[in-house]
Amino acid sequence: MLAYPVIPGVKQEYLCPVWLSRSQGRLESGYDGLFVESAAAVADSRCAKPAVLGATIAQNTLPNPNPTVIDAASRGDTLQYKNFTVQGEPQSESSCPVKDQFTNALEISDGVYIAWIDRNERSAGNRRLGTPGQLKGALVQREWWIAVTTSQQVAGALGSGEDIPASVRSEYLQFRVSRAIKCQIGSRDVCPLPSGLSGSIVACKYLTTGSPSLYINSSTPQNITVSINPVGGISFAQPAPQQPQLWSFTTAANGGMRFANNTTSDRIYWEYNKKALTNALTQDSFKETGYVVRKEQLLDVFTATIAPQLKLTPTQTSDLLGEIKRESDTLSQPYVKVILLPRAILDKYLPVSISPAPKNFSRYFFIIKGTHALDLLEEPQLSPAPRTSFDALELGTLFPAQ
C-alpha cells in the first residue's frame, strides 16, 4: 500500500510517500511478531527515513523519485488524508494441525472430514494380533480430529462450545467405526488425504477419548463374555462389540482372544467419554496417592517404577505408554501428577463384568494432570497383578478434560 503521512491541521509544503506492508519478522528484542512495516518510496533528503519495527528491512525506493509538491492554488485537487485499518486474515476458530500432519482423512459430509494422526510405522515383521498389515513395534493409538474446510459448516459440525455436541459426536464415532477403521494403520495407501482438505482447514476439534485396555489370560480355552457399562457410554472399541457394550470370545493359551467373526486380538481396547468421567469424579473425594515429577520424566515413572512393580509384560507396558504419549502433549505445566484412581471409584463409574469370573481381576487407572508445583504425594501401594490359570488385567489413564 502506498500512503502519505500527514499531520492534520499542520501546513505541509510537500508529502513524503511511503510503502506500507503487513508482514512477519523478528523484533530487535528477539521475539517474532506480526507488524506493519513502512519503507520510503522516495530518495530525498527532505523525507526522513521511516521508523521500522524489525531488526532489518530493505530501504525500497523508486527510480529517480521526487516528493509530491502541494499546489497551494488548487482547490480540493490535492491529496487528502483519511484513516485506514490494516486487517489480517480471520483466525481459525480452533487450533488445528496443518494438513500434512494428518496421516489420513475421510470426508463425512460436504466440507466436514474425520482426520487422524498415525504414528505407527510399517515393516516386514512383528505383526500384532488382530492388526491388518505388518506393524513395527507396539500399536500406538491414533489421534482423531474433525476438520472443517468451510466457515459456514463450523457451527453445525463442531458446535459453539469447547466440546463437539453429543448428537453429532456420536455420528462421527459411528462413522469412525464403520469407515475410518478400515484404513490401513501406518499407511496412506488405502486412505490418502482428500484433495478438498488441502490448505483449507478453517476449524477442527479433537475427537479422541480416554482409552483403557483389557487383557484376559486363561491357561485353557474357554468361552468368555465381557460387559462394559461406563458413565457416558463407550465411544469406540476395537474389536467392536457384537452387541452394545458386550463382547463374546474364546480364549487362547497365548493370551489371545478369538471372536465370533473370526477376529483375533490380544486385548479389548475401548474408549470412554472423558468429559462424562471427569464430571462424575467431581462427585467423589479420595486421598490422592501417586507421584509428582517434571513433565519430561513422565514416561520414566511408568517404565522405571509402575511397570516393574506391577510386573507388566512388554506388550502391556508399550500399550500403556502409547496412551500416555498420545495425550502428554496437552500438558502445558512444568510438573505432572500421576494419581492412582481408587478401585472402588473405578468400579463405580467404569464397571466391567467378566463371565465366568476370573480368579483375579486387577484394574489400574492413573489420572495424569499438569501442575505448577512439585508437591509431595504419598506413593501408592502397587502389588504385582497375580498370574493364575485364569486372570484379567485392565490398564488405563485419564487426562482430565480441561
C-alpha positions in Angstrom: 0.0 0.0 0.0 1.3 3.5 -0.9 0.5 6.1 1.8 1.3 9.7 2.6 1.9 10.5 6.3 0.3 13.9 7.2 -0.4 15.8 10.4 -4.0 17.1 10.4 -4.2 20.9 10.9 -0.5 21.4 10.2 0.6 23.1 6.9 3.0 21.0 4.9 4.8 22.1 1.7 5.3 18.6 0.5 4.3 15.0 1.3 6.7 12.0 1.5 5.1 8.8 0.3 5.9 5.5 2.0 5.2 1.9 1.3 3.2 0.1 3.9 3.3 -3.7 4.1 2.0 -6.2 6.6 4.5 -9.0 7.3 6.1 -11.3 9.9 9.6 -10.7 11.2 11.9 -10.7 14.2 11.9 -7.8 16.6 15.1 -6.3 18.0 14.2 -7.9 21.3 14.5 -11.3 19.6 10.8 -12.1 19.6 8.9 -12.9 16.4 6.0 -10.6 15.6 3.3 -9.6 13.1 3.5 -5.9 12.3 3.2 -3.2 9.6 6.4 -2.1 8.0 7.0 1.3 6.4 9.7 1.9 3.8 10.4 5.2 2.0 9.1 5.4 -1.5 11.4 8.3 -2.5 15.1 9.0 -2.0 15.0 12.6 -0.9 16.9 14.3 1.9 13.7 16.1 2.9 12.0 12.9 3.7 13.1 11.4 6.9 13.9 7.7 7.0 10.8 5.9 8.3 10.9 4.1 11.6 10.8 0.4 11.3 10.0 -2.2 14.0 12.0 -5.0 12.6 15.7 -5.6 13.2 16.4 -5.4 9.5 14.4 -4.0 6.5 15.3 -3.2 2.9 15.1 0.5 2.0 12.8 0.3 -1.1 12.9 3.3 -3.4 11.6 4.2 -6.8 14.0 5.2 -9.6 14.6 9.0 -9.6 11.6 9.8 -7.4 10.6 13.2 -6.2 8.3 14.3 -3.3 4.8 15.3 -4.1 4.6 19.1 -4.0 1.4 20.6 -2.8 -0.1 23.2 -5.1 -1.3 26.0 -2.8 -3.5 27.4 -5.5 -5.5 24.2 -6.0 -9.0 23.8 -4.6 -9.6 20.3 -3.3 -7.5 18.7 -6.0 -4.5 17.8 -3.8 -4.1 14.6 -1.9 -6.4 14.2 1.0 -5.7 12.2 4.2 -8.0 9.6 5.7 -7.9 6.9 8.3 -7.4 3.3 7.3 -7.1 0.0 9.1 -4.8 -2.9 8.1 -6.6 -6.2 8.8 -5.2 -9.7 8.7 -7.0 -12.9 7.8 -9.5 -14.0 10.3 -8.0 -16.5 12.7 -9.1 -20.1 12.8 -11.9 -20.9 15.3 -9.8 -23.8 16.7 -6.1 -24.6 16.9 -5.6 -27.3 14.2 -2.8 -29.4 12.9 -1.7 -28.4 9.5 -3.0 -30.6 6.7 0.3 -32.5 6.2 0.4 -33.5 9.9 -2.7 -35.7 9.3 -1.9 -39.2 8.1 -5.3 -40.0 6.7 -8.7 -38.4 6.3 -12.2 -39.2 5.0 -15.0 -36.8 4.1 -18.1 -37.3 6.3 -20.2 -34.6 4.5 -19.6 -31.5 2.4 -16.6 -29.7 3.9 -16.5 -31.9 7.1 -13.7 -34.5 7.5 -12.6 -37.1 10.0 -8.8 -36.9 10.1 -6.3 -38.6 12.2 -2.6 -38.6 13.0 -1.0 -42.1 12.9 2.5 -42.5 14.5 2.7 -46.2 13.7 5.4 -47.5 11.3 5.1 -50.4 8.9 7.8 -53.0 8.4 8.2 -56.6 7.2 7.6 -58.3 10.5 6.3 -58.1 14.1 2.7 -58.5 13.4 0.2 -57.5 16.2 -2.7 -59.8 16.8 -5.8 -58.5 15.0 -3.9 -55.7 13.3 -4.0 -55.6 9.5 -0.7 -55.4 7.7 2.8 -55.6 9.2 3.5 -53.1 12.0 6.8 -52.2 13.5 6.7 -52.4 17.3 3.7 -51.9 19.6 0.5 -50.3 18.3 0.2 -46.6 19.1 -3.4 -45.5 19.0 -4.3 -42.8 16.5 -5.3 -39.2 17.3 -8.7 -38.4 15.8 -10.0 -35.0 14.7 -13.0 -33.5 13.0 -11.8 -30.9 10.5 -14.0 -28.3 8.7 -13.0 -26.5 5.5 -15.8 -24.0 5.1 -16.8 -21.4 7.7 -20.5 -22.0 7.0 -20.2 -25.6 8.4 -18.3 -24.8 11.6 -21.2 -24.2 13.9 -23.2 -27.3 12.8 -20.2 -29.6 12.6 -18.3 -28.5 15.7 -20.7 -26.6 17.9 -20.0 -23.3 19.7 -18.6 -24.6 22.9 -15.3 -26.5 23.8 -16.9 -29.9 23.0 -18.5 -31.3 19.9 -22.3 -31.6 20.6 -23.2 -35.1 21.8 -25.6 -35.7 18.9 -23.1 -35.1 16.1 -20.3 -36.6 18.1 -22.0 -40.0 18.2 -22.4 -39.8 14.4 -18.7 -39.1 14.0 -17.8 -42.0 16.3 -20.1 -44.3 14.4 -18.5 -43.2 11.1 -15.1 -43.9 12.6 -16.2 -47.5 13.5 -17.8 -48.2 10.1 -15.5 -46.4 7.7 -12.3 -45.0 9.1 -11.3 -48.1 11.0 -10.9 -49.9 7.6 -8.0 -47.7 6.6 -4.6 -49.4 6.9 -2.7 -48.5 10.0 0.5 -46.6 9.5 0.0 -46.0 5.8 -1.8 -43.7 3.3 -2.2 -46.4 0.7 -5.8 -47.2 1.4 -7.0 -43.7 2.7 -5.0 -40.9 1.2 -5.6 -37.3 2.1 -8.6 -35.9 0.1 -7.8 -33.1 -2.2 -10.5 -31.0 -0.7 -8.7 -30.9 2.7 -5.5 -29.4 1.3 -4.7 -26.0 2.6 -8.2 -25.1 3.6 -8.9 -26.2 7.2 -10.7 -23.3 9.0 -11.5 -25.1 12.2 -11.2 -28.5 13.9 -11.8 -30.3 17.3 -10.2 -33.2 19.0 -12.3 -36.4 18.9 -10.1 -38.9 20.8 -11.4 -40.1 24.2 -9.9 -42.0 27.1 -8.7 -45.5 26.3 -8.3 -48.5 28.6 -7.1 -51.9 27.6 -8.4 -55.2 29.0 -6.3 -58.3 28.9 -7.5 -61.8 29.8 -5.3 -64.8 30.3 -6.5 -68.4 30.5 -4.4 -71.5 30.6 -7.1 -73.4 28.8 -9.5 -72.3 26.0 -12.9 -71.2 27.3 -15.8 -69.1 26.2 -15.9 -65.6 27.9 -18.4 -62.8 27.9 -17.3 -59.2 28.8 -19.8 -56.4 29.6 -18.6 -52.8 30.0 -21.0 -50.0 31.0 -19.1 -46.8 31.7 -20.7 -43.5 32.7 -21.2 -41.6 29.4 -21.2 -44.8 27.4 -18.5 -46.4 25.1 -17.2 -44.0 22.5 -15.3 -46.6 20.4 -13.9 -50.1 20.8 -11.6 -52.4 19.0 -12.6 -55.1 18.3 -16.1 -53.8 18.1 -18.6 -55.4 20.5 -21.0 -57.9 19.0 -23.8 -56.3 20.9 -23.9 -52.9 22.6 -21.2 -52.9 25.3 -20.9 -56.7 25.1 -18.1 -59.0 23.8 -18.1 -62.8 23.4 -14.9 -64.7 22.5 -12.9 -67.8 23.1 -9.5 -67.5 24.9 -6.3 -68.9 23.6 -3.4 -70.2 25.6 -1.1 -67.4 24.4 -3.4 -64.7 25.9 -5.2 -64.1 22.6 -8.9 -63.8 22.1 -10.9 -65.2 19.1 -14.3 -63.5 18.4 -17.3 -64.9 16.6 -16.4 -63.1 13.3 -13.0 -64.8 13.4 -11.3 -61.6 14.5 -8.3 -62.1 16.9 -6.8 -59.7 19.3 -4.6 -59.7 22.4 -6.8 -57.2 24.2 -10.1 -55.4 24.2 -9.4 -51.7 23.6 -12.3 -49.4 24.4 -12.8 -45.6 24.9 -14.9 -43.9 27.5 -16.4 -40.4 27.4 -13.7 -38.3 29.1 -15.9 -35.3 29.9 -18.6 -37.6 31.5 -16.0 -39.3 33.6 -14.3 -36.1 34.6 -17.6 -34.6 35.7 -18.5 -37.8 37.6 -15.3 -37.8 39.6 -16.1 -34.3 41.0 -18.9 -36.0 43.0 -16.4 -38.1 44.9 -13.4 -37.2 47.1 -10.5 -39.5 47.8 -7.0 -39.4 49.1 -4.5 -38.8 46.3 -1.6 -41.2 46.2 0.9 -41.2 43.4 3.9 -39.3 42.0 4.8 -35.7 41.1 7.6 -35.4 38.5 8.8 -33.0 35.9 6.9 -33.3 32.6 9.9 -34.7 30.8 10.1 -37.5 33.4 6.6 -38.7 32.9 7.4 -41.8 30.9 10.2 -42.7 33.2 7.7 -43.1 36.1 5.9 -45.8 34.2 8.9 -47.6 32.7 11.1 -47.5 35.8 8.6 -47.6 38.7 5.0 -48.5 37.8 5.5 -51.2 35.2 8.2 -53.1 37.2 6.1 -53.0 40.4 3.0 -54.4 38.5 5.2 -56.8 36.6 3.6 -55.8 33.3 4.6 -57.6 30.1 6.5 -55.7 27.4 3.3 -55.5 25.3 1.2 -54.2 28.2 3.9 -51.6 29.0 4.0 -50.5 25.4 0.2 -50.2 25.2 0.1 -48.1 28.3 3.0 -45.8 27.2 1.2 -45.4 23.9 -1.8 -43.9 25.7 0.4 -41.5 27.6 2.5 -40.4 24.6 -0.7 -39.6 22.7 -2.1 -37.2 25.4 1.1 -35.8 27.1 1.4 -33.0 24.5 -1.8 -31.5 26.0 0.1 -30.8 29.3 1.5 -27.3 29.5 2.6 -27.1 33.1 6.2 -27.9 34.1 5.2 -30.7 36.5 2.9 -33.7 36.3 0.8 -35.5 38.9 0.3 -39.3 38.3 -2.5 -40.3 40.7 -3.8 -43.8 41.1 -7.6 -43.9 40.9 -9.1 -46.0 43.8 -10.6 -49.3 42.7 -13.9 -48.5 44.4 -14.4 -45.3 42.3 -13.2 -47.1 39.2 -15.8 -49.9 39.6 -18.5 -47.3 40.3 -18.1 -45.2 37.2 -16.4 -47.7 34.8 -17.9 -51.0 35.7 -16.6 -54.1 33.9 -18.2 -57.6 34.2 -16.5 -60.8 33.1 -18.3 -64.1 32.9 -17.2 -66.6 34.1 -15.4 -64.6 36.7 -11.6 -64.9 36.6 -9.7 -65.9 39.7 -8.2 -62.4 39.8 -9.2 -59.2 38.1 -6.8 -56.3 38.6 -7.6 -52.7 37.4 -5.1 -49.8 37.4 -6.2 -46.4 36.2 -3.9 -43.4 36.5 -5.1 -39.8 36.5 -2.4 -37.6 34.8 -2.6 -33.9 35.1 -0.3 -30.9 35.0 0.7 -28.8 38.0 2.9 -25.8 38.7 4.3 -27.1 42.0 6.5 -30.0 42.8 4.1 -31.3 45.6 4.8 -34.4 47.6 2.3 -37.3 47.3 2.2 -40.5 49.3 3.3 -43.3 47.0 0.6 -45.9 46.2 0.8 -49.5 47.2 1.3 -51.3 43.9 1.2 -55.0 44.1 2.0 -57.2 41.1 -1.0 -58.4 39.2 -1.3 -62.2 40.2 -0.7 -64.7 37.4 -3.1 -67.6 37.7 -4.7 -70.1 35.4 -7.5 -67.5 34.7 -6.9 -63.8 35.4 -7.7 -60.4 33.9 -5.9 -57.1 33.9 -7.1 -53.7 32.9 -4.8 -50.6 32.4 -5.9 -47.1 31.6 -5.2 -43.4 32.0 -7.3 -40.3 32.4 -6.0 -36.9 31.3 -8.9 -34.8 32.8 -10.9 -32.8 30.3 -9.9 -29.1 30.5 
